C-alpha cells in the first residue's frame, strides 16, 4: 500500500465516523464562504516521519462539534476542549491505521487557537491531505501535513497492532 492511499483512507474513515454531519459528506477540501473560527492542531512523530493534524471549524461547525460532545457552545473552555479532543480522536484513528501497516507514531498534546477568520495554508512541497465535512455554512475541515524521510516505506501487509477493533467485545 502506498503512503498516499493509507493516509487518504485513514482520513476518510476518521472523518466519516468522528465528524458526523447530517446532510453532509466527506470530500477533498475546497475553499468555502464560511469563515473558520476555531482550530485544533496536534503534532506527531515516528521513525522517519513527522507531521501535524489540524481541525478547523466555522461558527456552525463549532456548534455541531460542541453538541456532539454534549457541550453548551457558549462554554468557551468546553468548546476548546471538545475541539482538542476531536483532533486527538481523529489522529488516534490515523495512528491505528498507520500501526496496522507497521508505521508507529507518538502523538503530542493538541493546541487550540481561536481567530476571527482562520486560513489553512497547505504546503506545495510535501504530503498535504485535506478533507472537508460541510453543509452550507456548517464547515469542519481536517488536514494532515506529513514529512517523511528518504527511504520511508509503508508495510505492504497488514499486521496486528494488538488493539481491539471497533465494536469488538473485550472480556476481562
C-alpha positions in Angstrom: 0.0 0.0 0.0 1.3 3.5 -0.9 1.5 6.2 1.7 -1.0 8.5 -0.1 -3.6 5.7 -0.2 -3.0 4.9 3.5 -3.4 8.5 4.6 -6.4 9.2 2.4 -8.2 6.1 3.6 -7.4 6.8 7.2 -8.6 10.4 7.0 -11.8 9.5 5.1 -12.6 6.8 7.7 -11.9 9.1 10.6 -13.9 12.0 9.2 -16.9 9.7 8.4 -17.0 8.2 11.9 -15.8 11.1 14.1 -17.1 14.3 12.4 -20.7 13.4 11.6 -22.9 15.9 10.0 -26.5 15.4 8.8 -26.8 16.1 5.1 -23.0 16.4 4.5 -20.3 14.2 3.1 -16.5 13.9 3.4 -14.7 15.3 0.4 -11.5 16.9 -0.6 -11.5 20.3 0.9 -12.1 23.4 -1.3 -12.4 27.0 -0.1 -15.9 27.8 1.2 -17.7 31.0 2.1 -17.9 30.1 5.8 -15.1 31.6 7.9 -13.2 29.2 10.1 -13.2 30.4 13.7 -11.5 27.7 15.9 -8.7 25.3 15.1 -7.0 22.5 17.0 -3.6 21.4 15.9 -1.8 18.3 17.1 1.7 17.1 16.3 3.0 13.6 15.9 6.3 11.9 15.1 7.7 8.5 14.4 10.7 6.7 13.0 11.4 8.6 9.7 8.2 10.7 9.7 6.6 13.6 11.5 3.7 16.0 11.0 0.7 17.8 12.2 -3.0 17.1 12.1 -5.4 20.0 12.3 -9.2 20.6 12.5 -10.8 24.0 11.9 -14.5 24.8 12.1 -16.8 27.7 11.3 -19.2 29.0 13.9 -21.9 26.5 12.8 -19.3 23.7 12.8 -18.2 24.6 16.3 -21.8 24.3 17.5 -22.1 20.9 15.8 -18.9 19.7 17.4 -19.9 21.0 20.8 -23.3 19.3 20.5 -21.6 16.0 19.5 -19.6 16.2 22.8 -22.6 17.3 24.8 -21.1 20.8 25.5 -23.0 24.0 25.6 -21.5 26.1 22.7 -21.5 29.2 24.9 -19.0 27.4 27.2 -15.7 28.6 25.6 -13.4 26.4 27.6 -15.7 23.3 27.0 -15.8 24.1 23.2 -12.0 24.4 23.1 -11.6 21.1 25.0 -14.0 19.4 22.6 -12.0 20.6 19.6 -8.8 19.4 21.1 -10.4 16.1 21.9 -11.8 15.7 18.4 -8.3 16.3 16.9 -6.9 13.8 19.4 -9.6 11.2 18.3 -9.0 11.8 14.6 -5.3 11.5 14.9 -5.8 8.4 17.1 -7.8 6.8 14.2 -4.9 7.7 11.8 -2.4 6.3 14.3 -4.3 3.0 14.4 -4.4 2.8 10.6 -0.7 3.5 10.4 0.2 0.9 13.1 -1.6 -1.8 11.1 1.0 -1.1 8.3 3.9 -1.2 10.8 4.2 2.6 11.0 4.4 3.7 14.6 3.8 7.3 15.7 3.7 9.2 19.0 1.1 11.9 19.5 1.6 15.2 21.3 -0.9 17.4 23.1 -3.4 19.4 21.0 -3.2 23.2 20.8 -6.4 25.1 20.2 -6.4 28.5 18.6 -9.3 31.0 18.1 -9.5 33.7 15.4 -11.8 35.9 13.5 -11.0 34.1 10.3 -8.5 31.3 10.2 -7.0 30.4 6.8 -5.5 27.0 6.2 -2.3 27.2 4.1 -1.1 23.9 2.7 2.4 23.2 1.6 3.1 22.6 -2.0 6.4 20.6 -1.4 5.2 17.8 0.9 2.5 15.4 1.7 -0.6 17.5 2.3 -4.0 16.0 2.8 -7.2 17.9 3.4 -10.8 16.9 3.9 -14.0 18.9 4.5 -17.2 17.8 6.2 -19.5 20.6 5.3 -23.1 21.5 4.7 -23.7 25.2 3.8 -22.2 27.4 6.5 -21.5 24.4 8.8 -17.9 23.6 7.9 -15.3 21.4 9.5 -12.0 21.0 7.8 -9.4 18.4 8.6 -5.9 18.4 7.3 -2.7 16.4 7.8 0.7 17.7 6.9 3.2 14.9 6.7 7.0 14.9 6.3 8.8 11.6 5.6 12.5 10.9 5.4 14.1 9.5 2.3 13.6 5.7 2.1 10.4 5.7 4.2 8.1 2.9 3.3 4.7 1.7 4.4 4.4 -2.1 5.2 2.8 -4.0 2.4 0.9 -6.5 4.6 -1.5 -5.6 7.3 -0.1 -6.6 10.7 -1.8 -7.0 14.1 -1.5 -3.8 16.1 -2.6 -5.6 19.3 -5.6 -3.2 19.6 -9.2 -4.3 19.9 -11.2 -3.4 16.8 -14.1 -1.1 16.9 -17.2 -2.9 18.0 -15.3 -5.9 19.3 -16.1 -7.3 22.7 -13.3 -7.2 25.3 -13.6 -9.5 28.3 -11.5 -9.2 31.5 
